[in-house]
Amino acid sequence: MIQREFTPKEKVLLVVLAVLILGLLYYLGAYRINKEGLEARNQRIANLQEEIKVESIKASRMKAMEKSLKLIESGEMSKTAQIPDFDNTQPLVRSLNNIAAASAKYNMTFGEVVSEDGLVRRPVNMAFEVNSYDTAVSVIRALANCEYRSLIKNLDISGKDKSLRQGPLMLRLEVVFFEFDKRPPAEGAGAAS
């Protein structure tokens, strides 16, 4: 092997080559990875901010609904509902069908009827597909103002758009309707159908 000394021009080229290699290694090893990481973090932050915005809108709408429900419960928004005699199923179904007419689709499932101390509780699980948030509110108000005494429970509104701005929306709730049980104790005791 022959040893010779590099010329100044060759030394400059080697230094430039070393600087280029170090620059390339820095770009591949540090800058690009950090840039991709920052972009990914910025995207996650943007997604989280959007979720926070959607959840805050949803929370404000839920608070407005809770306020409406409290007005309904306090009687400021509803008329006095009657408590019908036992086995009011057919008039109740007609009333619920009229209320559900505002929805695109609906499903009602009647739960097991419970009779206790002369009062019958008739639970009805309902699911409505509505085109807008306002329609969902009007369905809830109609149920709250139903001519038959009831209690609305387990209210949930969801949609493809988490902010509930665009339909269709799914409204799910349970309504318990009350009836007087005037049957003799042996016949009316326990669960009734």
CORKA-V784820 format. One record per backbone hydrogen bond with DSSP energy under -1.0 kcal/mol. CO is the residue of the C=O (numbers start at 1). NH is the residue of the N-H. E is the energy in kcal/mol with one decimal. If there is no record, write none. Layout:
BEGIN
co:CO nh:NH e:E
co:CO nh:NH e:E
END
This chain:
BEGIN
co:7 nh:11 e:-2.7
co:8 nh:12 e:-2.2
co:9 nh:13 e:-2.1
co:10 nh:14 e:-2.6
co:11 nh:15 e:-2.5
co:12 nh:16 e:-2.7
co:13 nh:17 e:-2.7
co:14 nh:18 e:-2.7
co:15 nh:19 e:-2.7
co:16 nh:20 e:-2.6
co:17 nh:21 e:-2.5
co:18 nh:22 e:-2.7
co:19 nh:23 e:-2.7
co:20 nh:24 e:-2.7
co:21 nh:25 e:-2.7
co:22 nh:26 e:-2.5
co:23 nh:27 e:-2.7
co:24 nh:28 e:-2.9
co:25 nh:29 e:-3.1
co:26 nh:30 e:-2.7
co:26 nh:31 e:-2.1
co:27 nh:32 e:-2.6
co:30 nh:34 e:-2.7
co:31 nh:35 e:-2.7
co:32 nh:36 e:-2.6
co:33 nh:37 e:-2.5
co:34 nh:38 e:-2.8
co:35 nh:39 e:-2.5
co:36 nh:40 e:-2.5
co:37 nh:41 e:-2.7
co:38 nh:42 e:-2.9
co:39 nh:43 e:-2.2
co:40 nh:44 e:-2.4
co:41 nh:45 e:-2.8
co:42 nh:46 e:-2.4
co:43 nh:47 e:-2.5
co:44 nh:48 e:-2.8
co:45 nh:49 e:-2.7
co:46 nh:50 e:-2.1
co:47 nh:51 e:-2.4
co:48 nh:52 e:-2.8
co:49 nh:53 e:-2.4
co:50 nh:54 e:-2.7
co:51 nh:55 e:-3.1
co:52 nh:56 e:-2.4
co:53 nh:57 e:-2.1
co:54 nh:58 e:-2.7
co:55 nh:59 e:-2.8
co:56 nh:60 e:-2.4
co:57 nh:61 e:-2.3
co:58 nh:62 e:-2.5
co:59 nh:63 e:-2.5
co:60 nh:64 e:-2.1
co:61 nh:65 e:-2.3
co:62 nh:66 e:-2.9
co:63 nh:67 e:-2.5
co:64 nh:68 e:-2.2
co:65 nh:69 e:-3.0
co:66 nh:70 e:-2.6
co:67 nh:71 e:-2.2
co:68 nh:72 e:-2.4
co:69 nh:73 e:-3.1
co:70 nh:74 e:-2.5
co:71 nh:76 e:-1.3
co:71 nh:77 e:-1.2
co:82 nh:149 e:-2.8
co:84 nh:180 e:-3.1
co:88 nh:92 e:-2.2
co:89 nh:93 e:-2.9
co:90 nh:94 e:-2.2
co:91 nh:95 e:-2.3
co:92 nh:96 e:-2.8
co:93 nh:97 e:-2.7
co:94 nh:98 e:-2.0
co:95 nh:99 e:-1.9
co:96 nh:100 e:-2.7
co:99 nh:102 e:-1.2
co:100 nh:103 e:-2.0
co:105 nh:129 e:-3.1
co:107 nh:127 e:-2.3
co:109 nh:125 e:-3.1
co:113 nh:192 e:-1.1
co:114 nh:121 e:-3.1
co:116 nh:119 e:-1.8
co:118 nh:181 e:-2.9
co:119 nh:116 e:-2.7
co:120 nh:179 e:-2.1
co:121 nh:114 e:-2.3
co:122 nh:177 e:-2.4
co:123 nh:111 e:-3.2
co:124 nh:175 e:-2.7
co:125 nh:109 e:-2.9
co:126 nh:173 e:-2.2
co:127 nh:107 e:-2.3
co:128 nh:171 e:-3.0
co:129 nh:104 e:-2.6
co:129 nh:105 e:-1.3
co:130 nh:169 e:-3.1
co:132 nh:136 e:-1.7
co:133 nh:137 e:-2.4
co:134 nh:138 e:-2.3
co:135 nh:139 e:-2.2
co:136 nh:140 e:-2.3
co:137 nh:141 e:-2.7
co:138 nh:142 e:-2.4
co:139 nh:143 e:-2.3
co:140 nh:144 e:-2.6
co:141 nh:145 e:-2.3
co:143 nh:146 e:-1.2
co:147 nh:82 e:-2.3
co:149 nh:178 e:-2.1
co:151 nh:176 e:-2.7
co:153 nh:174 e:-2.9
co:156 nh:172 e:-3.2
co:158 nh:170 e:-3.7
co:161 nh:164 e:-2.4
co:169 nh:130 e:-2.6
co:170 nh:158 e:-2.3
co:171 nh:128 e:-3.0
co:172 nh:156 e:-2.6
co:173 nh:126 e:-3.1
co:174 nh:153 e:-3.8
co:175 nh:124 e:-2.5
co:176 nh:151 e:-1.7
co:177 nh:122 e:-3.3
co:179 nh:120 e:-3.7
co:180 nh:86 e:-1.9
co:184 nh:188 e:-2.4
co:185 nh:189 e:-1.2
co:190 nh:115 e:-1.4
END
